[in-house]
Amino acid sequence: MPDETAPTPRPTRRIDARTLRGLAHPLRMKIFELLTLDGPANATGLAERLGESTGTVSWHLRHLAEHGFIEEDVERGTKRERWWRRADITNELNTADFRDDPASRGAFDVYLNELLHQFFDRVTTYIQEDWDDAWRSAGTVADWLDLRLTPEQLKALNAELAAVVARHTPGPDAEPGPDALPVVVQLQSFPRKERGPKEQGHKERGSA
């Protein structure tokens, strides 16, 4: 029998070229990030945080809503000020859908570059902020450079890491502890082309 107490999974949609173009703009991605991390907001509050005019932010908010990334929070809004929140949907982007598509290549490049900037900025903010010893010792910025994996092994590694994060992700009805804070987990795992003496040795053997 299905577990009726289990949380209903968030619906998922696969981002297509049109939807990607609706998101792939530096300011829109910043707005979407703030609504995702910090919850609902209005154009005035977002404009103050981003150093933009309210009119500009309002235009980009409507654009994000048109493409289904955000929705109006009618319970918070008033006749004078509209509030917005992230739409309750998981956006899935498959890079293979855009890698060889010239029509969407520009939007795809903007999206990836801005996403990497967001990852970097989050880590930089964490490093520069003041934290007490408990939180400073709990966080980590680490890398592992001695792995040599096949594509299948790398996929398996990523799947295992994602499963670990999922086990530590509370359900929607879970009550966080009194000292709990929002936690961001960022994972970047990718192959690196070999360079240097080893690469040169391979080339020499291949040309012999």
C-alpha positions as CSV (number, residue, x, y, z in Angstrom):
1,M,0.0,0.0,0.0
2,P,1.3,3.5,-0.7
3,D,2.4,5.6,2.2
4,E,-0.3,8.2,2.5
5,T,1.8,10.2,4.9
6,A,4.7,10.6,2.5
7,P,5.0,14.2,1.0
8,T,3.7,14.6,-2.5
9,P,6.7,15.0,-4.9
10,R,7.0,18.4,-6.5
11,P,6.1,18.2,-10.2
12,T,8.9,18.4,-12.7
13,R,9.1,20.0,-16.1
14,R,11.9,19.7,-18.6
15,I,13.2,23.1,-19.8
16,D,12.9,23.6,-23.5
17,A,14.5,26.3,-25.7
18,R,11.7,28.9,-25.2
19,T,11.6,28.4,-21.5
20,L,15.4,28.7,-21.3
21,R,15.4,32.0,-23.1
22,G,12.9,33.3,-20.6
23,L,15.3,32.6,-17.7
24,A,18.7,33.2,-19.3
25,H,19.3,36.8,-18.4
26,P,21.7,37.9,-15.6
27,L,19.1,40.0,-13.7
28,R,16.3,37.5,-14.1
29,M,18.5,34.7,-12.8
30,K,19.4,36.9,-9.8
31,I,15.8,37.6,-9.1
32,F,14.9,33.9,-9.4
33,E,17.7,33.0,-7.0
34,L,16.6,35.4,-4.4
35,L,13.0,34.2,-4.5
36,T,14.2,30.6,-4.3
37,L,16.6,31.1,-1.4
38,D,14.7,33.7,0.6
39,G,11.1,33.2,-0.2
40,P,8.4,35.6,-1.5
41,A,9.2,39.3,-2.2
42,N,7.9,42.3,-4.0
43,A,9.5,44.4,-6.7
44,T,10.4,47.2,-4.3
45,G,12.3,44.9,-1.9
46,L,14.1,43.0,-4.8
47,A,15.0,46.3,-6.4
48,E,16.7,47.6,-3.2
49,R,18.7,44.4,-2.8
50,L,19.8,44.3,-6.4
51,G,20.5,48.0,-6.9
52,E,18.0,48.2,-9.8
53,S,14.9,50.4,-10.4
54,T,11.5,49.0,-9.3
55,G,10.2,49.3,-12.9
56,T,13.0,47.2,-14.3
57,V,12.6,44.5,-11.7
58,S,8.8,44.5,-12.2
59,W,9.3,43.9,-16.0
60,H,11.6,40.9,-15.3
61,L,9.3,39.5,-12.7
62,R,6.4,39.5,-15.2
63,H,8.8,37.8,-17.7
64,L,9.7,35.1,-15.3
65,A,6.0,34.5,-14.5
66,E,5.1,34.3,-18.2
67,H,7.6,31.4,-18.5
68,G,6.3,29.6,-15.4
69,F,9.3,30.1,-13.1
70,I,7.5,32.3,-10.5
71,E,3.9,33.1,-9.6
72,E,2.0,35.8,-7.9
73,D,1.6,35.4,-4.1
74,V,-1.9,36.7,-3.9
75,E,-2.2,36.1,-0.1
76,R,0.6,38.6,0.5
77,G,-0.1,41.1,-2.3
78,T,-2.1,44.2,-2.1
79,K,-3.8,46.5,-4.7
80,R,-0.7,48.7,-4.6
81,E,2.1,46.0,-4.4
82,R,2.3,42.6,-6.0
83,W,4.2,39.9,-4.3
84,W,5.9,37.0,-6.1
85,R,7.2,33.5,-5.1
86,R,8.9,30.7,-6.9
87,A,6.5,28.4,-8.6
88,D,6.2,25.0,-6.9
89,I,7.8,23.0,-9.6
90,T,11.2,21.5,-10.2
91,N,12.9,22.7,-13.4
92,E,15.0,20.0,-15.0
93,L,17.6,21.1,-17.6
94,N,19.4,18.6,-19.8
95,T,22.5,20.1,-21.3
96,A,22.3,17.7,-24.3
97,D,19.1,19.4,-25.4
98,F,21.0,22.6,-26.2
99,R,24.6,21.7,-26.8
100,D,24.2,21.2,-30.6
101,D,21.3,23.7,-31.1
102,P,22.6,26.9,-32.7
103,A,19.2,28.7,-32.0
104,S,19.5,28.3,-28.2
105,R,23.3,28.2,-27.8
106,G,23.5,31.9,-26.8
107,A,20.8,31.5,-24.1
108,F,22.4,28.3,-22.9
109,D,25.8,30.0,-22.6
110,V,24.3,32.9,-20.7
111,Y,22.6,30.5,-18.3
112,L,25.7,28.4,-17.6
113,N,27.9,31.5,-17.1
114,E,25.5,33.2,-14.7
115,L,24.9,29.9,-12.8
116,L,28.7,29.6,-12.2
117,H,28.8,33.2,-11.0
118,Q,26.0,32.4,-8.5
119,F,27.9,29.4,-7.2
120,F,31.1,31.4,-6.8
121,D,29.3,34.4,-5.2
122,R,27.6,32.1,-2.6
123,V,31.0,30.6,-1.5
124,T,32.6,34.1,-1.5
125,T,29.8,35.5,0.7
126,Y,30.2,32.6,3.1
127,I,34.0,33.0,3.4
128,Q,33.7,36.8,4.0
129,E,30.9,36.7,6.5
130,D,31.4,36.4,10.3
131,W,30.3,33.1,11.7
132,D,30.8,31.6,15.2
133,D,33.1,28.6,15.7
134,A,30.3,26.1,15.6
135,W,29.1,27.1,12.1
136,R,32.6,27.9,10.8
137,S,33.8,24.4,11.7
138,A,30.6,22.8,10.3
139,G,30.9,24.3,6.8
140,T,33.5,23.2,4.3
141,V,35.0,24.3,1.0
142,A,36.9,21.3,-0.3
143,D,38.0,19.5,-3.4
144,W,39.4,16.0,-4.2
145,L,41.9,15.9,-7.1
146,D,43.1,12.3,-7.1
147,L,40.2,10.5,-8.6
148,R,40.4,8.8,-12.0
149,L,37.0,7.6,-13.1
150,T,35.1,6.4,-16.2
151,P,32.0,8.2,-17.3
152,E,29.9,5.5,-15.7
153,Q,31.8,5.7,-12.4
154,L,31.4,9.5,-12.3
155,K,27.6,9.2,-12.9
156,A,27.4,6.7,-10.0
157,L,29.4,9.0,-7.7
158,N,27.0,11.9,-8.5
159,A,24.0,9.6,-7.9
160,E,25.4,8.5,-4.5
161,L,26.1,12.1,-3.4
162,A,22.6,13.2,-4.5
163,A,21.1,10.3,-2.4
164,V,23.1,11.5,0.6
165,V,21.7,15.0,0.3
166,A,18.2,13.7,-0.2
167,R,18.5,11.7,3.1
168,H,19.3,14.9,4.9
169,T,16.6,17.0,3.2
170,P,13.6,17.4,5.6
171,G,10.1,17.0,4.4
172,P,7.7,19.9,4.1
173,D,6.1,19.3,7.5
174,A,9.4,18.7,9.4
175,E,10.1,21.2,12.2
176,P,13.7,22.5,12.1
177,G,15.8,22.7,15.2
178,P,15.9,25.9,17.2
179,D,19.5,26.6,16.0
180,A,18.9,25.5,12.4
181,L,19.8,27.8,9.5
182,P,19.3,27.4,5.7
183,V,22.1,25.4,4.3
184,V,23.3,25.4,0.6
185,V,25.0,22.3,-0.8
186,Q,26.9,22.9,-4.0
187,L,28.5,20.1,-5.9
188,Q,30.6,20.5,-9.0
189,S,32.1,17.2,-10.4
190,F,33.5,17.1,-13.9
191,P,36.3,15.5,-15.9
192,R,39.4,17.4,-16.6
193,K,41.5,17.0,-19.8
194,E,45.0,15.9,-18.9
195,R,47.8,18.4,-19.6
196,G,51.5,18.4,-19.0
197,P,54.1,15.6,-19.2
198,K,51.6,12.8,-19.1
199,E,49.6,14.2,-21.9
200,Q,52.7,14.9,-23.9
201,G,53.9,11.3,-23.3
202,H,50.6,10.0,-24.7
203,K,51.0,12.1,-27.8
204,E,54.5,10.9,-28.3
205,R,53.5,7.3,-28.0
206,G,50.6,7.8,-30.3
207,S,52.7,9.3,-33.0
208,A,55.5,6.8,-32.9
